[in-house]
Amino acid sequence: MKSLAMIVVLVCFVPACAGAQAAQTAQPTSVTASLNKALGVFVFPAKEQTPEQQSLDEQACYSWAVQQSGVDPLNMTPTKAQPVDKSPDGSVLAGAAVGAMGGAIVGSMAHGHHHHGGAAAAGAMVGAMAGAAHKSKKDAQKEQQAQQTAVATDKAKIDTFKKAYTACLQGKGYSVN
C-alpha cells in the first residue's frame, strides 16, 4: 500500500512540480527536494557540498538517471491495467446443466418419476444464476489482478530510476538513504 501511495504522489503531485520548475529558477532545490521526498530518498552532503552544489548535483543526477533508466518520474504516465476478457466462458451454461441435473434428481425423489421436469427447469435457472455470479466474481478478480500488475509495473519503473539516481549521487560524494 505504501508503494501505491508513492506512485500516486509521483503521478499526481510531482508533475505539478514540473510545471513549477520553470518558474522556480531562484529556488531549484524545491523541485528536487519534492522529488526526493516523493521517492523516499534522503540525500546528505558527505563531502561538505554547499546547498547550491547539492541542488546542481541533484539536477544533474536526475537528468542522468532519466537517460540511464528510461524513466522520468516527473513526466511518467501511469501504466494502464490490461483489459479483462469478459466474454462468455460457459460458466452460465455449466451452472444451468448442473442445476438442471440437481433439480431433476430432487424432483424425482420428491414427486416420483412423473413430475421432475419443472424441478429440472427451476434447478437450471438457479444453476445459471450461480454460474453467472461465479463468472462475475472471476472477472472482478482478474480486474483486480490486472490493476495490481499495473501498479507493480509502475513501482518497478520508479525503483529502476531510484537506483540510477542514487548511484549518481553516491558517485558525486553524497550519502543516500
C-alpha positions in Angstrom: 0.0 0.0 0.0 2.9 2.3 0.7 4.3 1.8 -2.8 0.9 2.6 -4.2 0.8 5.9 -2.2 4.3 6.7 -3.6 3.2 6.1 -7.2 0.1 8.3 -6.6 2.3 11.0 -5.2 4.7 10.7 -8.2 1.9 10.7 -10.8 -0.3 13.3 -9.2 1.9 15.6 -7.2 5.3 15.6 -8.9 4.0 16.6 -12.4 2.6 19.8 -10.7 6.2 20.4 -9.5 7.5 20.0 -13.1 5.3 22.9 -14.2 6.5 24.9 -11.3 10.2 24.1 -12.1 10.4 26.6 -14.9 9.0 29.3 -12.7 11.5 28.5 -9.9 14.8 29.5 -11.3 15.6 31.2 -8.0 14.7 28.1 -6.0 15.7 24.9 -7.9 16.1 22.9 -4.7 12.4 22.8 -4.1 11.7 20.6 -7.2 14.5 18.1 -6.3 13.5 18.2 -2.6 9.9 17.4 -3.6 11.2 14.6 -5.9 13.5 13.2 -3.1 10.6 13.3 -0.7 8.2 11.6 -3.1 10.8 8.9 -3.9 11.7 8.4 -0.2 15.3 9.4 -0.9 17.4 11.2 1.7 20.5 12.9 0.4 23.2 14.1 2.7 26.3 16.1 1.6 29.1 13.8 2.8 31.9 15.9 1.4 30.7 19.3 2.7 29.0 20.3 -0.5 27.0 23.6 -0.3 23.3 23.6 -0.7 23.7 25.2 -4.1 26.2 22.5 -5.2 23.9 19.8 -3.9 21.0 21.3 -5.9 23.1 21.3 -9.1 24.3 17.7 -8.5 20.7 16.5 -7.8 19.5 18.1 -11.1 22.4 16.6 -13.0 21.8 13.2 -11.4 18.1 13.4 -12.2 18.9 14.0 -15.9 21.4 11.2 -15.9 19.1 8.8 -14.2 16.3 9.6 -16.7 18.8 8.9 -19.5 20.1 5.7 -18.0 16.8 4.2 -16.8 14.5 5.5 -19.5 12.1 6.6 -16.7 11.2 10.2 -16.0 9.2 10.3 -12.8 8.2 13.9 -13.4 6.6 13.0 -16.7 5.5 9.5 -16.2 2.2 8.2 -17.4 0.7 5.6 -15.2 0.5 2.1 -16.7 -3.0 1.1 -17.6 -4.3 -2.2 -16.4 -4.8 -4.7 -19.2 -8.4 -5.1 -20.2 -10.1 -8.2 -18.9 -11.9 -10.6 -21.3 -15.5 -10.7 -20.1 -16.8 -12.8 -22.9 -18.9 -15.8 -22.0 -16.8 -18.8 -20.9 -19.5 -21.4 -20.3 -20.0 -20.7 -16.6 -23.7 -19.9 -17.1 -24.3 -23.0 -19.3 -22.4 -25.2 -16.9 -24.3 -23.9 -13.9 -27.6 -24.4 -15.7 -26.6 -28.0 -16.6 -25.6 -28.8 -13.0 -28.7 -27.1 -11.7 -31.0 -29.0 -14.1 -29.5 -32.3 -13.0 -29.8 -31.4 -9.4 -33.4 -30.2 -9.9 -34.3 -33.4 -11.8 -32.9 -35.6 -9.0 -34.6 -33.6 -6.3 -37.9 -33.5 -8.3 -37.9 -37.3 -8.9 -37.2 -38.0 -5.3 -39.9 -35.6 -4.0 -42.6 -36.3 -6.6 -41.8 -39.6 -8.1 -40.7 -40.1 -11.7 -43.5 -38.3 -13.4 -43.1 -34.6 -12.5 -39.4 -33.9 -12.4 -39.4 -31.6 -15.5 -40.5 -28.5 -13.5 -37.9 -29.1 -10.8 -35.2 -29.5 -13.5 -36.2 -26.2 -15.1 -36.1 -24.5 -11.7 -32.7 -26.1 -11.0 -31.4 -24.9 -14.4 -32.5 -21.4 -13.6 -30.8 -21.4 -10.2 -27.7 -23.0 -11.6 -27.5 -20.5 -14.4 -27.7 -17.6 -11.9 -25.0 -19.3 -9.8 -22.8 -19.7 -12.9 -23.3 -16.1 -13.8 -22.4 -15.0 -10.3 -19.2 -17.2 -10.4 -18.2 -15.6 -13.7 -18.7 -12.1 -12.4 -16.6 -12.9 -9.3 -13.8 -14.4 -11.6 -13.9 -11.3 -13.8 -13.6 -9.0 -10.7 -10.6 -11.0 -9.5 -9.0 -10.7 -13.0 -9.6 -6.9 -13.0 -8.0 -6.6 -9.5 -5.0 -8.7 -10.6 -4.6 -6.5 -13.8 -4.7 -3.4 -11.6 -2.1 -4.8 -9.2 0.1 -5.7 -12.1 -0.1 -2.2 -13.5 0.8 -0.7 -10.1 3.7 -3.2 -9.8 5.0 -2.2 -13.2 5.0 1.5 -12.3 6.7 0.7 -9.0 9.4 -1.3 -10.8 10.0 1.7 -13.2 10.4 4.1 -10.2 12.7 1.6 -8.5 14.9 1.5 -11.6 15.0 5.3 -11.7 15.9 5.4 -8.0 18.8 3.0 -8.4 20.3 5.2 -11.2 19.6 8.4 -9.3 21.1 7.0 -6.1 24.2 5.7 -7.9 24.9 9.1 -9.5 24.5 10.9 -6.2 26.8 8.5 -4.4 29.3 8.9 -7.2 29.3 12.7 -6.5 30.0 12.2 -2.8 26.6 12.1 -1.2 25.2 9.7 1.3 21.9 8.5 0.1 19.3 6.5 2.1 
